[in-house]
Amino acid sequence: MILDGQTKVYGIFGYPVKHSKSPTFQTAAFLHLGINAVYVPFEVNPNDLEKAVESLKVLKIAGVNITIPHKENVINYVNELSEEVKIIKAANTIKNIDGYLIAYNTDWIGFVEGLKELEPNLEDKRVLVIGAGGSSRAVVYGLLRENVDKIYLANRTLPKVYNLIQEYKSHFRIIDKIITPISLQDIEGFLNNVDIIVNTTSVGLNDEDFPLFDYSLLKDSHIVVDIIYKETKLLKVAKEKGCKHQNGFPMLIYQGAKSFEIWTGQKAPVEIMKKSLNLE
Ligand code: ATR
């Protein structure tokens, strides 16, 4: 690839950002389609986020992804929020149109597209979602958009679940009928009621983490997604049981693919992006 005076710059704001895989697969996509652009990591200290977002205008950076811990705060510094960002209250993508910054959230669609690799028809499915933080808000938004039948939303801190339901109410009218809040202790009693199980918490990141529930109760008919980027204990047991299962990489690729499409207007070469991470 030859860089020149017209090379567009894209990137990712995170803290830390060293381990991000986005530069690898976004660059692979630009190269594959012959787009004159680069995608670089920017380590942005939380105290500097506002300045970093302003700098997008000064430096005419065409677009960035936003990752932990900036996804919530960044919405204070852009010119416009897309509809899904207003609801989810977190953004992972900014597009810079001549100095006018629009924030998007593509995590929800990344999650849905990834899950559809395991189960194309989400309508009428019953889902257990564990966690009620930022990732969970995107996952739940995606599931509601796909018209699932039921969401059992489990979290260590139950007020967060009530809060999410309250905030989503004006956008999804029958949400009270769809989402049932449950405590972590009650998960085992609901396993037979669900088709899909999604972990959005950080539990499992370390192998010593205490399990969220007794994983030996999984059945082979369960579809299990853990949005952590590795084979967690939960996924290991799901594999042993013969469940369809998935870690966080499909969601990562598809959220990035959607960001790519927002920025370039071109269809993202998803298979190429996956291949660049050795996921195929
Ligand atoms: P993210 O943006 O990745 O979702 P977050 O907003 O900090 O991160 O949310 C983290 C989620 O993991 C929350 O649901 C959190 O539970 P609480 O709301 O009770 O804090 C959950 N979580 C983190 N550590 C946990 C643990 N040890 N046991 C159970 N849940 C945990």
py3Dmol code that shows the C-alpha trace and the ligand (Angstrom):
import py3Dmol

protein = """\
ATOM      1  CA  MET A   1       0.000   0.000   0.000  1.00  0.00           C
ATOM      2  CA  ILE A   2       1.278   3.461  -0.862  1.00  0.00           C
ATOM      3  CA  LEU A   3       0.280   6.350   1.382  1.00  0.00           C
ATOM      4  CA  ASP A   4      -0.059   9.782  -0.150  1.00  0.00           C
ATOM      5  CA  GLY A   5      -1.472  13.225   0.537  1.00  0.00           C
ATOM      6  CA  GLN A   6      -5.015  11.947   0.119  1.00  0.00           C
ATOM      7  CA  THR A   7      -4.835   8.978   2.469  1.00  0.00           C
ATOM      8  CA  LYS A   8      -7.802   9.073   4.825  1.00  0.00           C
ATOM      9  CA  VAL A   9      -7.204   8.398   8.507  1.00  0.00           C
ATOM     10  CA  TYR A  10      -9.451   6.252  10.679  1.00  0.00           C
ATOM     11  CA  GLY A  11      -8.730   4.836  14.099  1.00  0.00           C
ATOM     12  CA  ILE A  12      -9.834   3.709  17.517  1.00  0.00           C
ATOM     13  CA  PHE A  13      -9.907   5.576  20.844  1.00  0.00           C
ATOM     14  CA  GLY A  14      -9.394   3.324  23.864  1.00  0.00           C
ATOM     15  CA  TYR A  15      -7.557   3.174  27.183  1.00  0.00           C
ATOM     16  CA  PRO A  16      -5.780   0.831  27.008  1.00  0.00           C
ATOM     17  CA  VAL A  17      -5.841   0.198  23.274  1.00  0.00           C
ATOM     18  CA  LYS A  18      -2.708  -1.940  22.820  1.00  0.00           C
ATOM     19  CA  HIS A  19      -4.617  -5.205  22.543  1.00  0.00           C
ATOM     20  CA  SER A  20      -7.217  -3.979  20.069  1.00  0.00           C
ATOM     21  CA  LYS A  21      -7.706  -6.189  17.018  1.00  0.00           C
ATOM     22  CA  SER A  22      -9.606  -3.496  15.114  1.00  0.00           C
ATOM     23  CA  PRO A  23      -6.552  -2.005  13.355  1.00  0.00           C
ATOM     24  CA  THR A  24      -5.758  -5.455  11.929  1.00  0.00           C
ATOM     25  CA  PHE A  25      -9.135  -6.261  10.408  1.00  0.00           C
ATOM     26  CA  GLN A  26     -10.093  -2.723   9.377  1.00  0.00           C
ATOM     27  CA  THR A  27      -6.778  -2.352   7.572  1.00  0.00           C
ATOM     28  CA  ALA A  28      -7.332  -5.720   5.895  1.00  0.00           C
ATOM     29  CA  ALA A  29     -10.689  -4.434   4.646  1.00  0.00           C
ATOM     30  CA  PHE A  30      -9.233  -1.184   3.260  1.00  0.00           C
ATOM     31  CA  LEU A  31      -6.455  -3.088   1.509  1.00  0.00           C
ATOM     32  CA  HIS A  32      -8.833  -5.638   0.034  1.00  0.00           C
ATOM     33  CA  LEU A  33     -11.085  -2.982  -1.464  1.00  0.00           C
ATOM     34  CA  GLY A  34      -8.183  -0.737  -2.540  1.00  0.00           C
ATOM     35  CA  ILE A  35      -9.388   2.143  -0.365  1.00  0.00           C
ATOM     36  CA  ASN A  36      -6.726   4.761   0.286  1.00  0.00           C
ATOM     37  CA  ALA A  37      -7.014   4.792   4.074  1.00  0.00           C
ATOM     38  CA  VAL A  38      -5.256   3.778   7.272  1.00  0.00           C
ATOM     39  CA  TYR A  39      -6.687   2.739  10.645  1.00  0.00           C
ATOM     40  CA  VAL A  40      -4.579   3.410  13.716  1.00  0.00           C
ATOM     41  CA  PRO A  41      -4.845   2.934  17.491  1.00  0.00           C
ATOM     42  CA  PHE A  42      -5.033   6.070  19.668  1.00  0.00           C
ATOM     43  CA  GLU A  43      -4.505   5.629  23.394  1.00  0.00           C
ATOM     44  CA  VAL A  44      -6.714   8.341  24.888  1.00  0.00           C
ATOM     45  CA  ASN A  45      -6.581   9.012  28.615  1.00  0.00           C
ATOM     46  CA  PRO A  46     -10.142   9.439  29.960  1.00  0.00           C
ATOM     47  CA  ASN A  47      -9.259  12.978  31.087  1.00  0.00           C
ATOM     48  CA  ASP A  48      -8.394  13.876  27.508  1.00  0.00           C
ATOM     49  CA  LEU A  49     -11.427  12.433  25.755  1.00  0.00           C
ATOM     50  CA  GLU A  50     -13.068  15.771  24.955  1.00  0.00           C
ATOM     51  CA  LYS A  51      -9.821  17.136  23.481  1.00  0.00           C
ATOM     52  CA  ALA A  52      -9.309  13.927  21.505  1.00  0.00           C
ATOM     53  CA  VAL A  53     -12.799  14.155  20.008  1.00  0.00           C
ATOM     54  CA  GLU A  54     -12.254  17.831  19.134  1.00  0.00           C
ATOM     55  CA  SER A  55      -8.999  16.854  17.447  1.00  0.00           C
ATOM     56  CA  LEU A  56     -10.926  14.723  14.971  1.00  0.00           C
ATOM     57  CA  LYS A  57     -12.178  17.984  13.465  1.00  0.00           C
ATOM     58  CA  VAL A  58      -8.794  19.708  13.502  1.00  0.00           C
ATOM     59  CA  LEU A  59      -6.938  16.767  12.005  1.00  0.00           C
ATOM     60  CA  LYS A  60      -9.815  15.809   9.698  1.00  0.00           C
ATOM     61  CA  ILE A  61      -9.743  12.223  10.891  1.00  0.00           C
ATOM     62  CA  ALA A  62     -12.558  10.600   8.914  1.00  0.00           C
ATOM     63  CA  GLY A  63     -13.880   8.278  11.593  1.00  0.00           C
ATOM     64  CA  VAL A  64     -13.043   6.406  14.765  1.00  0.00           C
ATOM     65  CA  ASN A  65     -14.230   3.517  16.813  1.00  0.00           C
ATOM     66  CA  ILE A  66     -14.653   4.152  20.507  1.00  0.00           C
ATOM     67  CA  THR A  67     -13.908   1.442  23.012  1.00  0.00           C
ATOM     68  CA  ILE A  68     -13.592   0.939  26.749  1.00  0.00           C
ATOM     69  CA  PRO A  69     -13.779   3.133  28.805  1.00  0.00           C
ATOM     70  CA  HIS A  70     -15.044   5.924  26.536  1.00  0.00           C
ATOM     71  CA  LYS A  71     -18.256   4.568  25.033  1.00  0.00           C
ATOM     72  CA  GLU A  72     -20.612   6.362  27.419  1.00  0.00           C
ATOM     73  CA  ASN A  73     -18.741   9.654  27.865  1.00  0.00           C
ATOM     74  CA  VAL A  74     -18.077  10.213  24.192  1.00  0.00           C
ATOM     75  CA  ILE A  75     -21.718  11.027  23.518  1.00  0.00           C
ATOM     76  CA  ASN A  76     -21.251  14.333  25.367  1.00  0.00           C
ATOM     77  CA  TYR A  77     -18.758  15.609  22.820  1.00  0.00           C
ATOM     78  CA  VAL A  78     -20.256  14.940  19.378  1.00  0.00           C
ATOM     79  CA  ASN A  79     -22.654  17.008  17.273  1.00  0.00           C
ATOM     80  CA  GLU A  80     -25.338  14.403  16.705  1.00  0.00           C
ATOM     81  CA  LEU A  81     -26.463  11.102  18.202  1.00  0.00           C
ATOM     82  CA  SER A  82     -28.052   8.459  16.021  1.00  0.00           C
ATOM     83  CA  GLU A  83     -31.351   7.042  17.301  1.00  0.00           C
ATOM     84  CA  GLU A  84     -29.836   3.846  18.712  1.00  0.00           C
ATOM     85  CA  VAL A  85     -27.195   5.808  20.640  1.00  0.00           C
ATOM     86  CA  LYS A  86     -29.924   7.872  22.305  1.00  0.00           C
ATOM     87  CA  ILE A  87     -31.477   4.639  23.575  1.00  0.00           C
ATOM     88  CA  ILE A  88     -28.392   2.551  24.369  1.00  0.00           C
ATOM     89  CA  LYS A  89     -26.597   5.628  25.783  1.00  0.00           C
ATOM     90  CA  ALA A  90     -23.262   4.462  24.447  1.00  0.00           C
ATOM     91  CA  ALA A  91     -21.471   4.893  21.126  1.00  0.00           C
ATOM     92  CA  ASN A  92     -18.678   2.906  19.514  1.00  0.00           C
ATOM     93  CA  THR A  93     -18.414   4.711  16.179  1.00  0.00           C
ATOM     94  CA  ILE A  94     -17.952   8.329  15.106  1.00  0.00           C
ATOM     95  CA  LYS A  95     -18.209   9.568  11.552  1.00  0.00           C
ATOM     96  CA  ASN A  96     -16.689  12.960  10.762  1.00  0.00           C
ATOM     97  CA  ILE A  97     -18.546  14.760   7.979  1.00  0.00           C
ATOM     98  CA  ASP A  98     -16.593  17.969   7.321  1.00  0.00           C
ATOM     99  CA  GLY A  99     -16.201  18.682  11.022  1.00  0.00           C
ATOM    100  CA  TYR A 100     -19.696  17.524  12.009  1.00  0.00           C
ATOM    101  CA  LEU A 101     -19.421  14.451  14.240  1.00  0.00           C
ATOM    102  CA  ILE A 102     -22.157  11.817  14.329  1.00  0.00           C
ATOM    103  CA  ALA A 103     -22.067   9.016  16.914  1.00  0.00           C
ATOM    104  CA  TYR A 104     -23.403   5.550  16.170  1.00  0.00           C
ATOM    105  CA  ASN A 105     -23.629   2.284  18.058  1.00  0.00           C
ATOM    106  CA  THR A 106     -22.837  -0.782  15.981  1.00  0.00           C
ATOM    107  CA  ASP A 107     -22.279  -3.160  18.932  1.00  0.00           C
ATOM    108  CA  TRP A 108     -25.921  -4.193  18.930  1.00  0.00           C
ATOM    109  CA  ILE A 109     -25.916  -5.145  15.279  1.00  0.00           C
ATOM    110  CA  GLY A 110     -22.522  -6.812  15.704  1.00  0.00           C
ATOM    111  CA  PHE A 111     -24.002  -8.986  18.399  1.00  0.00           C
ATOM    112  CA  VAL A 112     -27.108  -9.824  16.349  1.00  0.00           C
ATOM    113  CA  GLU A 113     -25.133 -10.657  13.186  1.00  0.00           C
ATOM    114  CA  GLY A 114     -22.765 -12.862  15.169  1.00  0.00           C
ATOM    115  CA  LEU A 115     -25.585 -14.706  16.889  1.00  0.00           C
ATOM    116  CA  LYS A 116     -27.320 -15.240  13.550  1.00  0.00           C
ATOM    117  CA  GLU A 117     -24.351 -17.377  12.488  1.00  0.00           C
ATOM    118  CA  LEU A 118     -25.545 -19.837  15.127  1.00  0.00           C
ATOM    119  CA  GLU A 119     -29.301 -19.214  14.855  1.00  0.00           C
ATOM    120  CA  PRO A 120     -30.621 -17.259  11.875  1.00  0.00           C
ATOM    121  CA  ASN A 121     -34.130 -16.896  13.246  1.00  0.00           C
ATOM    122  CA  LEU A 122     -34.204 -15.001  16.529  1.00  0.00           C
ATOM    123  CA  GLU A 123     -37.884 -14.175  16.459  1.00  0.00           C
ATOM    124  CA  ASP A 124     -39.770 -15.994  19.207  1.00  0.00           C
ATOM    125  CA  LYS A 125     -36.587 -17.184  20.919  1.00  0.00           C
ATOM    126  CA  ARG A 126     -36.231 -17.032  24.702  1.00  0.00           C
ATOM    127  CA  VAL A 127     -32.956 -15.588  25.879  1.00  0.00           C
ATOM    128  CA  LEU A 128     -31.104 -15.384  29.178  1.00  0.00           C
ATOM    129  CA  VAL A 129     -28.862 -12.311  29.232  1.00  0.00           C
ATOM    130  CA  ILE A 130     -26.424 -12.074  32.132  1.00  0.00           C
ATOM    131  CA  GLY A 131     -25.201  -8.562  32.950  1.00  0.00           C
ATOM    132  CA  ALA A 132     -26.764  -5.132  32.774  1.00  0.00           C
ATOM    133  CA  GLY A 133     -23.796  -2.891  31.926  1.00  0.00           C
ATOM    134  CA  GLY A 134     -22.979  -1.116  28.687  1.00  0.00           C
ATOM    135  CA  SER A 135     -22.518  -4.285  26.612  1.00  0.00           C
ATOM    136  CA  SER A 136     -25.746  -5.736  27.905  1.00  0.00           C
ATOM    137  CA  ARG A 137     -27.645  -2.590  26.890  1.00  0.00           C
ATOM    138  CA  ALA A 138     -26.475  -3.108  23.289  1.00  0.00           C
ATOM    139  CA  VAL A 139     -27.218  -6.854  23.380  1.00  0.00           C
ATOM    140  CA  VAL A 140     -30.715  -6.312  24.802  1.00  0.00           C
ATOM    141  CA  TYR A 141     -31.400  -3.564  22.259  1.00  0.00           C
ATOM    142  CA  GLY A 142     -30.432  -5.961  19.457  1.00  0.00           C
ATOM    143  CA  LEU A 143     -32.603  -8.769  20.816  1.00  0.00           C
ATOM    144  CA  LEU A 144     -35.599  -6.431  21.146  1.00  0.00           C
ATOM    145  CA  ARG A 145     -35.079  -5.249  17.560  1.00  0.00           C
ATOM    146  CA  GLU A 146     -35.108  -8.905  16.483  1.00  0.00           C
ATOM    147  CA  ASN A 147     -38.441  -9.472  18.239  1.00  0.00           C
ATOM    148  CA  VAL A 148     -37.342 -12.207  20.572  1.00  0.00           C
ATOM    149  CA  ASP A 149     -40.134 -13.689  22.631  1.00  0.00           C
ATOM    150  CA  LYS A 150     -38.594 -13.332  26.068  1.00  0.00           C
ATOM    151  CA  ILE A 151     -35.505 -11.966  27.800  1.00  0.00           C
ATOM    152  CA  TYR A 152     -34.574 -13.068  31.312  1.00  0.00           C
ATOM    153  CA  LEU A 153     -32.187 -10.335  32.388  1.00  0.00           C
ATOM    154  CA  ALA A 154     -29.941 -11.396  35.259  1.00  0.00           C
ATOM    155  CA  ASN A 155     -27.577  -9.119  37.097  1.00  0.00           C
ATOM    156  CA  ARG A 156     -25.697  -9.039  40.385  1.00  0.00           C
ATOM    157  CA  THR A 157     -27.100  -5.534  40.957  1.00  0.00           C
ATOM    158  CA  LEU A 158     -30.823  -5.758  40.215  1.00  0.00           C
ATOM    159  CA  PRO A 159     -31.568  -1.995  40.240  1.00  0.00           C
ATOM    160  CA  LYS A 160     -29.517  -1.753  37.037  1.00  0.00           C
ATOM    161  CA  VAL A 161     -31.969  -4.134  35.369  1.00  0.00           C
ATOM    162  CA  TYR A 162     -34.991  -2.120  36.535  1.00  0.00           C
ATOM    163  CA  ASN A 163     -33.273   0.994  35.306  1.00  0.00           C
ATOM    164  CA  LEU A 164     -32.637  -0.483  31.855  1.00  0.00           C
ATOM    165  CA  ILE A 165     -36.273  -1.565  31.538  1.00  0.00           C
ATOM    166  CA  GLN A 166     -37.452   1.887  32.595  1.00  0.00           C
ATOM    167  CA  GLU A 167     -35.202   3.620  30.089  1.00  0.00           C
ATOM    168  CA  TYR A 168     -36.111   1.314  27.175  1.00  0.00           C
ATOM    169  CA  LYS A 169     -39.847   1.533  27.899  1.00  0.00           C
ATOM    170  CA  SER A 170     -40.597   4.517  25.703  1.00  0.00           C
ATOM    171  CA  HIS A 171     -38.943   2.824  22.716  1.00  0.00           C
ATOM    172  CA  PHE A 172     -40.176  -0.737  23.147  1.00  0.00           C
ATOM    173  CA  ARG A 173     -43.726  -0.505  24.391  1.00  0.00           C
ATOM    174  CA  ILE A 174     -44.397  -4.010  25.660  1.00  0.00           C
ATOM    175  CA  ILE A 175     -41.006  -4.331  27.297  1.00  0.00           C
ATOM    176  CA  ASP A 176     -42.552  -5.295  30.665  1.00  0.00           C
ATOM    177  CA  LYS A 177     -43.936  -8.418  29.012  1.00  0.00           C
ATOM    178  CA  ILE A 178     -40.676  -9.277  27.279  1.00  0.00           C
ATOM    179  CA  ILE A 179     -38.033  -8.669  29.958  1.00  0.00           C
ATOM    180  CA  THR A 180     -38.152 -10.439  33.303  1.00  0.00           C
ATOM    181  CA  PRO A 181     -35.514  -9.323  35.820  1.00  0.00           C
ATOM    182  CA  ILE A 182     -33.864 -12.186  37.723  1.00  0.00           C
ATOM    183  CA  SER A 183     -31.074 -12.395  40.257  1.00  0.00           C
ATOM    184  CA  LEU A 184     -27.884 -14.353  39.577  1.00  0.00           C
ATOM    185  CA  GLN A 185     -28.930 -16.887  42.200  1.00  0.00           C
ATOM    186  CA  ASP A 186     -32.107 -17.676  40.242  1.00  0.00           C
ATOM    187  CA  ILE A 187     -30.429 -18.379  36.882  1.00  0.00           C
ATOM    188  CA  GLU A 188     -30.359 -22.153  37.341  1.00  0.00           C
ATOM    189  CA  GLY A 189     -34.134 -22.262  37.777  1.00  0.00           C
ATOM    190  CA  PHE A 190     -34.658 -20.535  34.421  1.00  0.00           C
ATOM    191  CA  LEU A 191     -32.258 -22.559  32.257  1.00  0.00           C
ATOM    192  CA  ASN A 192     -35.004 -24.886  31.042  1.00  0.00           C
ATOM    193  CA  ASN A 193     -37.069 -21.871  29.918  1.00  0.00           C
ATOM    194  CA  VAL A 194     -34.487 -20.490  27.485  1.00  0.00           C
ATOM    195  CA  ASP A 195     -33.045 -21.277  24.050  1.00  0.00           C
ATOM    196  CA  ILE A 196     -30.113 -18.858  24.129  1.00  0.00           C
ATOM    197  CA  ILE A 197     -27.724 -17.858  26.943  1.00  0.00           C
ATOM    198  CA  VAL A 198     -25.555 -14.731  26.655  1.00  0.00           C
ATOM    199  CA  ASN A 199     -22.869 -13.655  29.097  1.00  0.00           C
ATOM    200  CA  THR A 200     -22.148  -9.924  28.874  1.00  0.00           C
ATOM    201  CA  THR A 201     -20.342  -9.676  32.226  1.00  0.00           C
ATOM    202  CA  SER A 202     -16.598  -9.796  32.684  1.00  0.00           C
ATOM    203  CA  VAL A 203     -16.941 -13.047  34.632  1.00  0.00           C
ATOM    204  CA  GLY A 204     -14.801 -15.676  32.891  1.00  0.00           C
ATOM    205  CA  LEU A 205     -12.107 -13.275  31.767  1.00  0.00           C
ATOM    206  CA  ASN A 206      -9.889 -14.885  34.405  1.00  0.00           C
ATOM    207  CA  ASP A 207      -9.933 -18.663  34.609  1.00  0.00           C
ATOM    208  CA  GLU A 208     -10.186 -18.485  38.421  1.00  0.00           C
ATOM    209  CA  ASP A 209     -13.475 -16.512  38.268  1.00  0.00           C
ATOM    210  CA  PHE A 210     -16.298 -18.075  40.235  1.00  0.00           C
ATOM    211  CA  PRO A 211     -18.857 -19.400  37.702  1.00  0.00           C
ATOM    212  CA  LEU A 212     -22.081 -17.407  37.136  1.00  0.00           C
ATOM    213  CA  PHE A 213     -24.098 -20.602  37.633  1.00  0.00           C
ATOM    214  CA  ASP A 214     -23.532 -24.355  37.574  1.00  0.00           C
ATOM    215  CA  TYR A 215     -22.446 -24.775  33.941  1.00  0.00           C
ATOM    216  CA  SER A 216     -22.960 -28.541  34.097  1.00  0.00           C
ATOM    217  CA  LEU A 217     -26.699 -27.773  33.896  1.00  0.00           C
ATOM    218  CA  LEU A 218     -26.347 -26.661  30.252  1.00  0.00           C
ATOM    219  CA  LYS A 219     -28.227 -28.799  27.726  1.00  0.00           C
ATOM    220  CA  ASP A 220     -27.018 -29.540  24.201  1.00  0.00           C
ATOM    221  CA  SER A 221     -29.983 -27.589  22.814  1.00  0.00           C
ATOM    222  CA  HIS A 222     -28.744 -24.355  24.421  1.00  0.00           C
ATOM    223  CA  ILE A 223     -27.059 -21.782  22.216  1.00  0.00           C
ATOM    224  CA  VAL A 224     -24.341 -20.138  24.305  1.00  0.00           C
ATOM    225  CA  VAL A 225     -22.631 -16.808  23.590  1.00  0.00           C
ATOM    226  CA  ASP A 226     -19.928 -15.270  25.739  1.00  0.00           C
ATOM    227  CA  ILE A 227     -18.897 -11.857  24.461  1.00  0.00           C
ATOM    228  CA  ILE A 228     -15.443 -12.203  26.049  1.00  0.00           C
ATOM    229  CA  TYR A 229     -12.703 -12.692  23.405  1.00  0.00           C
ATOM    230  CA  LYS A 230     -11.590 -16.141  24.523  1.00  0.00           C
ATOM    231  CA  GLU A 231     -12.819 -19.605  25.333  1.00  0.00           C
ATOM    232  CA  THR A 232     -14.168 -19.015  28.829  1.00  0.00           C
ATOM    233  CA  LYS A 233     -15.109 -21.753  31.266  1.00  0.00           C
ATOM    234  CA  LEU A 234     -18.731 -21.251  30.231  1.00  0.00           C
ATOM    235  CA  LEU A 235     -17.815 -21.829  26.583  1.00  0.00           C
ATOM    236  CA  LYS A 236     -15.623 -24.800  27.401  1.00  0.00           C
ATOM    237  CA  VAL A 237     -18.517 -26.556  29.092  1.00  0.00           C
ATOM    238  CA  ALA A 238     -20.904 -25.518  26.300  1.00  0.00           C
ATOM    239  CA  LYS A 239     -18.504 -27.134  23.804  1.00  0.00           C
ATOM    240  CA  GLU A 240     -18.245 -30.318  25.879  1.00  0.00           C
ATOM    241  CA  LYS A 241     -22.034 -30.511  26.076  1.00  0.00           C
ATOM    242  CA  GLY A 242     -22.344 -30.158  22.306  1.00  0.00           C
ATOM    243  CA  CYS A 243     -24.047 -26.735  22.435  1.00  0.00           C
ATOM    244  CA  LYS A 244     -23.752 -24.281  19.554  1.00  0.00           C
ATOM    245  CA  HIS A 245     -21.488 -21.639  21.043  1.00  0.00           C
ATOM    246  CA  GLN A 246     -19.546 -18.486  20.231  1.00  0.00           C
ATOM    247  CA  ASN A 247     -17.041 -16.138  21.887  1.00  0.00           C
ATOM    248  CA  GLY A 248     -16.816 -12.357  21.411  1.00  0.00           C
ATOM    249  CA  PHE A 249     -14.942 -12.362  18.095  1.00  0.00           C
ATOM    250  CA  PRO A 250     -17.947 -12.615  15.757  1.00  0.00           C
ATOM    251  CA  MET A 251     -19.555  -9.632  17.539  1.00  0.00           C
ATOM    252  CA  LEU A 252     -16.251  -7.745  17.251  1.00  0.00           C
ATOM    253  CA  ILE A 253     -15.960  -8.400  13.518  1.00  0.00           C
ATOM    254  CA  TYR A 254     -19.577  -7.535  12.722  1.00  0.00           C
ATOM    255  CA  GLN A 255     -19.609  -4.324  14.778  1.00  0.00           C
ATOM    256  CA  GLY A 256     -16.448  -3.330  12.915  1.00  0.00           C
ATOM    257  CA  ALA A 257     -17.983  -4.289   9.583  1.00  0.00           C
ATOM    258  CA  LYS A 258     -20.966  -2.043  10.268  1.00  0.00           C
ATOM    259  CA  SER A 259     -18.653   0.840  11.287  1.00  0.00           C
ATOM    260  CA  PHE A 260     -16.728   0.318   8.052  1.00  0.00           C
ATOM    261  CA  GLU A 261     -19.961   0.552   6.067  1.00  0.00           C
ATOM    262  CA  ILE A 262     -21.029   3.732   7.876  1.00  0.00           C
ATOM    263  CA  TRP A 263     -17.678   5.343   7.083  1.00  0.00           C
ATOM    264  CA  THR A 264     -17.141   4.196   3.504  1.00  0.00           C
ATOM    265  CA  GLY A 265     -20.613   3.468   2.164  1.00  0.00           C
ATOM    266  CA  GLN A 266     -19.190   0.183   0.867  1.00  0.00           C
ATOM    267  CA  LYS A 267     -20.090  -3.338   1.860  1.00  0.00           C
ATOM    268  CA  ALA A 268     -17.527  -4.661   4.328  1.00  0.00           C
ATOM    269  CA  PRO A 269     -15.536  -7.724   3.221  1.00  0.00           C
ATOM    270  CA  VAL A 270     -16.423  -9.707   6.338  1.00  0.00           C
ATOM    271  CA  GLU A 271     -14.641 -12.903   5.313  1.00  0.00           C
ATOM    272  CA  ILE A 272     -11.417 -10.992   4.655  1.00  0.00           C
ATOM    273  CA  MET A 273     -11.726  -9.281   8.017  1.00  0.00           C
ATOM    274  CA  LYS A 274     -12.213 -12.619   9.763  1.00  0.00           C
ATOM    275  CA  LYS A 275      -9.301 -14.153   7.899  1.00  0.00           C
ATOM    276  CA  SER A 276      -6.994 -11.350   9.067  1.00  0.00           C
ATOM    277  CA  LEU A 277      -7.637 -12.519  12.656  1.00  0.00           C
ATOM    278  CA  ASN A 278      -7.325 -16.187  11.717  1.00  0.00           C
ATOM    279  CA  LEU A 279     -10.975 -16.725  12.583  1.00  0.00           C
ATOM    280  CA  GLU A 280     -11.717 -18.675   9.412  1.00  0.00           C
TER     281      GLU A 280
END
"""
ligand_1 = """\
31
ATR
P -19.477 -3.498 29.895
O -19.436 -2.162 29.216
O -18.436 -4.457 29.412
O -20.833 -4.094 29.910
P -19.882 -2.617 32.595
O -20.849 -1.596 32.099
O -18.873 -2.226 33.625
O -19.012 -3.222 31.412
O -20.725 -3.873 33.118
C -20.124 -4.977 33.707
C -21.163 -6.049 33.969
O -20.486 -7.179 34.517
C -22.217 -5.646 34.994
O -23.422 -6.299 34.687
C -21.616 -6.190 36.293
O -22.540 -6.440 37.316
P -23.005 -5.238 38.310
O -23.956 -4.411 37.529
O -23.631 -5.947 39.449
O -21.738 -4.524 38.685
C -21.049 -7.492 35.793
N -20.019 -8.032 36.680
C -18.736 -7.630 36.793
N -18.081 -8.394 37.703
C -18.968 -9.302 38.157
C -18.916 -10.383 39.110
N -17.783 -10.676 39.745
N -20.023 -11.108 39.322
C -21.166 -10.827 38.658
N -21.301 -9.832 37.752
C -20.211 -9.077 37.509
"""
view = py3Dmol.view(width=600, height=400)
view.addModel(protein, "pdb")
view.setStyle({"model": 0}, {"cartoon": {"style": "trace"}})
view.addModel(ligand_1, "xyz")
view.setStyle({"model": 1}, {"stick": {}})
view.zoomTo()
view.show()
